[in-house]
């Protein structure tokens, strides 16, 4: 079905969350997912490594950690030259 019918590409407008664009492929085929929860498995050794790095940096398990990933291949997500303050 996906090779015979064109699905409109509107992702560049950023109108909804990334997961919803991905799930649109399922909706288009008549499949309704039961759950939209994102699951990311975490390798135990990776978790221990990060815990060690945090401990050495004085970051406790109760601290709030914010991660920023500044890169993107999509032009509308590139923030070069933009000011937020």
Phi, psi and omega in degrees: 000319183292338180271352183246344180233134181277132176259127181303134179261109180233012184302327183296345180276346177061040184279342181210175182292151181307319181299327180290325175295319179294316180292338176303329177298320178291314180303320180300328180270004179086015180258125178251116181292148179283333187211141178254011182295132178274129178241124177239108179293140180245124178292131183303317181293326177294319179298318179294321179297313180295320177301320178295317178297315179298315181300316179295333181268000179080020179263121182267170179294339180273348180287149175269129181243128178247129180249135179241127175248098189282353185262156176195151175268349182272126184304322183288347179262350181286130187254013182303128177082000180266144179245137182253350182253000000 
